[in-house]
Amino acid sequence: MPAFDFPLDRLKTYQGTNPRPADFEAYWDTALAELDAHDPQVELTPNGTLNHPLVECFDLWFTGVGGSRIYAKYLRPRQRDGEIPAVLKFHGYSHYSGDWMELVGLASAGFAVAAMDCRGQGGKSEDLGGAKGMTLRGQFVRGLDDPDPTRLLFRAMFLDTALLARIVMGFAEVDAARVGATGASQGGGLTVACAALEPRIKLAAPVYPFLADYRRVWDMDLAQGAYEELRYFLRKFDPRHERAEAIFTKLGYIDIQHLAPRVEAKVLMFTGMMDQICPPSSQFAVYNKLGGEKEIVLYPDYEHEGLPDLDDRVFGFMQGL
């Protein structure tokens, strides 16, 4: 097959390039302790947009760390016999949770479904900000120039995913032992983060995950598209790369390859081998660190795009809940 990244045999053993901060585990243990003490102030109200005969639709609001109000669509089947499984869905960078009808299939098949709007992106969720430094381009560089690494915006966003999982697991109709997560690109990265920070997630289906191995992406000269803000940040704020090692190390706090060892869920991952947005090596850096049951489905000729049979395979996978 054509290739622009490492050959497949090397991809299968690649362990990533981006530095891992020395206090990485303490950083996330402290973040989870903050979440444990946090009051999410949950509001769940019926949404009348879609009058569906089989599915009930709700607006779900909760308060994330830092005070931002986070929105998610929540659906459940009208007819339920005991506790039901649930699927969490996470969207791509800059987008939103999608139309209600995009979520009805799972809900009408007997699943509760929660689809979150990421803070400050294309949906309804707030981003109250608060970090020092630039805010012009993108979000994963937000907080890089703040002396406090807990100001990284994606720290809060990763915690939003775990908080959503906790909230949904606490609903009376949901079986907390049968919850899965899925999403593509940024949604794939958030799927990994969610499963890492909420170990009760049973199944995870990340699709060509974003937010991984930033240094590798830079070294491949692929800091464009989704990763363009990295190029912008370095050109504007470290033009001679005098701080490059410190910058990439700080990004390591929100690099999902370093969170991957925490994942206990069974994982089904999807990768396009010609993906020049989230290159295969950055994805394999994540996959290779997953310690549990896992499978990766490769599409040799596909890029960062729609993948044939993807939705069918994810649905079949979630039927294992």
C-alpha positions as CSV (number, residue, x, y, z in Angstrom):
1,M,0.0,0.0,0.0
2,P,1.2,3.6,-0.4
3,A,2.7,5.1,2.8
4,F,4.0,8.4,4.1
5,D,4.4,7.3,7.7
6,F,6.4,4.5,9.3
7,P,5.9,1.0,7.8
8,L,3.2,-1.1,9.6
9,D,5.7,-3.3,11.4
10,R,7.3,-0.2,13.1
11,L,3.9,1.3,13.8
12,K,3.0,-1.8,15.7
13,T,5.8,-1.1,18.2
14,Y,6.0,2.7,18.1
15,Q,5.8,4.2,21.6
16,G,5.5,7.9,20.8
17,T,7.7,10.9,20.7
18,N,6.1,13.7,22.7
19,P,7.5,14.0,26.2
20,R,5.6,12.8,29.3
21,P,5.7,15.2,32.2
22,A,7.4,13.7,35.3
23,D,4.4,14.5,37.4
24,F,1.8,13.3,34.9
25,E,0.1,10.7,37.2
26,A,-0.1,13.2,40.1
27,Y,-1.5,15.8,37.7
28,W,-4.4,13.6,36.7
29,D,-4.9,12.1,40.2
30,T,-5.3,15.7,41.5
31,A,-7.7,16.5,38.7
32,L,-9.9,13.6,39.5
33,A,-9.8,14.5,43.2
34,E,-11.1,17.9,42.2
35,L,-13.9,16.3,40.2
36,D,-14.8,14.1,43.2
37,A,-15.4,17.3,45.2
38,H,-17.2,19.1,42.4
39,D,-21.0,19.7,42.3
40,P,-22.2,19.4,38.7
41,Q,-25.6,21.0,39.3
42,V,-27.3,18.8,36.8
43,E,-30.4,19.9,34.9
44,L,-32.4,17.6,32.7
45,T,-35.4,19.0,30.8
46,P,-37.5,17.6,28.0
47,N,-36.7,18.8,24.5
48,G,-39.7,19.1,22.1
49,T,-37.7,19.5,18.9
50,L,-38.2,15.9,17.8
51,N,-41.5,14.2,18.5
52,H,-40.3,10.6,18.0
53,P,-42.6,7.7,18.7
54,L,-39.8,5.5,20.2
55,V,-37.4,7.9,21.8
56,E,-37.5,10.6,24.5
57,C,-35.2,13.6,24.1
58,F,-33.8,15.8,26.8
59,D,-31.5,18.8,27.2
60,L,-28.8,17.9,29.7
61,W,-26.9,20.8,31.4
62,F,-24.2,20.4,34.0
63,T,-21.4,22.6,35.5
64,G,-17.9,21.5,34.6
65,V,-14.7,22.4,36.5
66,G,-14.0,26.2,36.3
67,G,-17.7,27.0,36.3
68,S,-18.6,26.6,32.6
69,R,-22.1,25.2,31.9
70,I,-21.8,22.2,29.6
71,Y,-24.6,21.0,27.3
72,A,-25.4,17.5,26.0
73,K,-28.3,15.9,24.2
74,Y,-29.7,13.0,26.1
75,L,-32.0,10.4,24.6
76,R,-33.5,7.2,25.9
77,P,-36.1,4.7,24.6
78,R,-39.7,5.3,25.7
79,Q,-40.2,1.7,26.4
80,R,-37.7,0.2,28.9
81,D,-37.5,-3.1,30.8
82,G,-35.2,-2.6,33.6
83,E,-31.8,-0.8,33.4
84,I,-30.4,-0.2,29.9
85,P,-26.9,0.3,28.5
86,A,-25.7,3.8,27.5
87,V,-23.4,5.2,24.8
88,L,-21.5,8.6,25.1
89,K,-20.7,10.4,21.9
90,F,-18.1,13.0,21.3
91,H,-17.7,15.2,18.3
92,G,-14.9,16.4,16.1
93,Y,-12.8,19.6,16.7
94,S,-14.9,22.8,16.3
95,H,-18.2,21.0,15.7
96,Y,-21.1,20.1,18.0
97,S,-23.2,17.2,19.1
98,G,-25.2,17.0,15.8
99,D,-28.8,16.7,15.0
100,W,-31.2,14.7,17.2
101,M,-31.9,12.3,14.3
102,E,-28.2,11.3,14.2
103,L,-28.6,9.9,17.7
104,V,-32.1,8.2,17.3
105,G,-30.7,5.0,15.9
106,L,-28.9,4.0,19.0
107,A,-31.7,5.2,21.3
108,S,-34.4,3.3,19.4
109,A,-32.3,0.2,19.6
110,G,-32.5,0.3,23.4
111,F,-29.5,2.5,24.4
112,A,-29.5,5.7,26.4
113,V,-27.4,8.2,24.4
114,A,-25.6,11.3,25.6
115,A,-23.8,13.6,23.0
116,M,-21.8,16.4,24.5
117,D,-21.1,19.9,23.1
118,C,-17.4,20.6,23.8
119,R,-16.9,23.8,25.7
120,G,-16.3,26.8,23.5
121,Q,-16.7,25.0,20.2
122,G,-19.7,24.8,17.8
123,G,-22.4,24.0,20.2
124,K,-24.1,25.4,23.3
125,S,-21.4,24.7,26.0
126,E,-19.7,27.7,27.6
127,D,-16.0,28.3,27.8
128,L,-15.4,30.8,30.6
129,G,-11.6,30.8,29.9
130,G,-9.4,32.2,32.5
131,A,-5.9,31.2,31.3
132,K,-3.2,33.6,30.6
133,G,-1.9,33.9,27.0
134,M,-3.2,33.9,23.5
135,T,-6.8,32.8,22.6
136,L,-6.9,33.5,18.9
137,R,-6.2,30.1,17.3
138,G,-7.6,26.8,18.6
139,Q,-8.0,25.2,22.0
140,F,-5.3,22.6,22.7
141,V,-2.7,25.4,23.0
142,R,-5.0,27.4,25.4
143,G,-3.1,27.8,28.6
144,L,0.4,26.9,27.3
145,D,1.7,30.3,28.4
146,D,0.0,30.2,31.8
147,P,2.4,29.2,34.6
148,D,-0.2,26.9,36.1
149,P,-0.5,23.7,34.0
150,T,-4.0,23.1,35.4
151,R,-5.1,26.0,33.2
152,L,-4.8,24.0,30.0
153,L,-8.2,24.0,28.5
154,F,-8.2,20.4,27.5
155,R,-7.7,19.4,31.1
156,A,-11.1,20.8,31.8
157,M,-12.5,19.3,28.6
158,F,-11.2,15.8,29.5
159,L,-12.8,16.2,32.9
160,D,-16.1,17.2,31.2
161,T,-16.1,13.8,29.5
162,A,-15.6,11.9,32.8
163,L,-18.2,14.0,34.5
164,L,-20.7,13.3,31.7
165,A,-20.0,9.6,32.2
166,R,-20.5,9.9,35.9
167,I,-23.8,11.7,35.5
168,V,-25.2,9.3,32.9
169,M,-24.1,6.3,35.0
170,G,-26.1,7.8,37.9
171,F,-29.4,8.0,36.0
172,A,-31.9,5.5,37.3
173,E,-32.6,3.9,33.9
174,V,-28.9,3.3,33.1
175,D,-26.8,0.3,34.1
176,A,-23.5,1.9,35.2
177,A,-21.7,-1.3,34.3
178,R,-22.8,-1.1,30.6
179,V,-21.6,2.2,29.3
180,G,-19.6,2.8,26.2
181,A,-18.0,5.8,24.4
182,T,-17.2,6.7,20.9
183,G,-16.3,9.5,18.6
184,A,-14.0,10.5,15.7
185,S,-11.0,12.8,15.5
186,Q,-11.3,15.0,18.5
187,G,-14.2,12.8,19.5
188,G,-11.8,9.8,19.3
189,G,-9.3,11.6,21.6
190,L,-12.1,12.4,24.0
191,T,-13.2,8.8,23.9
192,V,-9.8,7.7,25.1
193,A,-9.6,10.4,27.7
194,C,-13.1,9.5,29.0
195,A,-12.3,5.8,29.3
196,A,-9.0,6.7,31.0
197,L,-10.5,9.0,33.6
198,E,-13.7,7.0,34.2
199,P,-12.5,3.3,34.4
200,R,-16.1,2.0,34.6
201,I,-16.4,2.6,30.8
202,K,-16.8,-0.9,29.4
203,L,-16.4,-0.3,25.7
204,A,-14.5,2.4,23.8
205,A,-14.5,2.9,20.0
206,P,-12.2,5.8,19.1
207,V,-12.0,6.7,15.4
208,Y,-8.6,8.2,14.2
209,P,-8.1,10.0,17.5
210,F,-6.8,13.6,17.6
211,L,-4.8,15.1,20.6
212,A,-2.0,12.5,20.4
213,D,1.8,12.7,20.1
214,Y,2.0,16.4,19.3
215,R,5.8,16.3,18.8
216,R,5.5,13.5,16.2
217,V,3.0,15.6,14.3
218,W,5.3,18.6,14.3
219,D,8.3,16.5,13.3
220,M,6.3,15.2,10.3
221,D,5.5,18.8,9.2
222,L,1.8,18.1,9.6
223,A,1.0,20.9,12.0
224,Q,-1.8,22.0,9.7
225,G,-5.6,21.6,9.7
226,A,-6.6,20.4,13.2
227,Y,-3.0,20.9,14.5
228,E,-2.4,24.3,12.8
229,E,-2.6,26.2,16.0
230,L,0.6,24.4,17.1
231,R,2.5,26.0,14.1
232,Y,0.9,29.3,14.9
233,F,1.9,29.2,18.6
234,L,5.5,28.3,17.9
235,R,6.0,30.8,15.2
236,K,4.5,33.6,17.2
237,F,5.6,32.8,20.8
238,D,8.7,30.7,20.4
239,P,10.2,31.5,16.9
240,R,13.7,30.3,17.7
241,H,12.4,27.2,19.6
242,E,14.1,28.3,22.8
243,R,11.2,26.8,24.8
244,A,10.2,24.0,22.5
245,E,11.1,21.2,24.9
246,A,9.1,22.8,27.7
247,I,6.2,23.5,25.4
248,F,5.9,19.9,24.1
249,T,6.4,18.6,27.7
250,K,3.5,20.8,28.9
251,L,1.4,19.5,26.0
252,G,2.2,16.0,27.4
253,Y,-0.4,16.6,30.1
254,I,-3.1,16.5,27.5
255,D,-1.6,13.9,25.2
256,I,-3.9,10.9,25.2
257,Q,-1.1,8.5,24.6
258,H,0.0,9.1,28.2
259,L,-3.6,8.5,29.4
260,A,-4.0,5.3,27.4
261,P,-2.4,3.0,30.1
262,R,-5.3,4.0,32.4
263,V,-7.9,2.7,30.0
264,E,-9.6,-0.5,31.3
265,A,-12.3,-0.7,28.6
266,K,-12.3,-3.1,25.7
267,V,-11.2,-0.9,22.7
268,L,-12.1,-1.1,19.0
269,M,-10.1,1.6,17.2
270,F,-10.2,2.7,13.6
271,T,-7.3,4.2,11.6
272,G,-6.9,5.4,8.0
273,M,-3.3,4.7,7.0
274,M,-3.2,7.7,4.7
275,D,-4.4,10.1,7.4
276,Q,-2.4,13.3,7.2
277,I,-4.5,15.2,9.8
278,C,-3.9,12.7,12.6
279,P,-1.0,10.6,11.2
280,P,-1.1,6.8,11.9
281,S,2.0,6.9,14.1
282,S,0.3,9.4,16.4
283,Q,-2.6,7.0,16.7
284,F,-0.5,3.9,17.2
285,A,1.3,5.7,20.0
286,V,-2.0,5.6,21.8
287,Y,-3.0,2.1,20.7
288,N,0.2,0.5,21.7
289,K,0.0,1.9,25.2
290,L,-3.5,0.4,25.8
291,G,-3.0,-2.5,28.2
292,G,-6.4,-4.2,27.9
293,E,-8.3,-6.1,25.3
294,K,-8.1,-4.2,22.0
295,E,-8.4,-4.3,18.2
296,I,-7.4,-1.8,15.6
297,V,-9.2,-1.8,12.2
298,L,-7.0,-0.4,9.4
299,Y,-8.1,1.3,6.2
300,P,-5.0,1.3,3.9
301,D,-6.2,3.8,1.3
302,Y,-8.2,6.1,3.5
303,E,-7.4,9.5,5.0
304,H,-9.2,11.6,7.7
305,E,-12.6,11.0,6.2
306,G,-15.7,8.8,6.3
307,L,-14.8,5.1,6.6
308,P,-16.9,2.4,5.0
309,D,-18.9,0.2,7.4
310,L,-17.7,2.3,10.3
311,D,-21.0,3.1,11.8
312,D,-22.2,-0.5,11.4
313,R,-19.1,-1.9,13.1
314,V,-19.3,0.6,16.0
315,F,-23.0,-0.3,16.5
316,G,-22.2,-4.0,16.5
317,F,-19.4,-3.4,19.0
318,M,-21.7,-1.5,21.3
319,Q,-24.2,-4.3,21.2
320,G,-21.7,-6.0,23.5
321,L,-22.7,-3.7,26.4
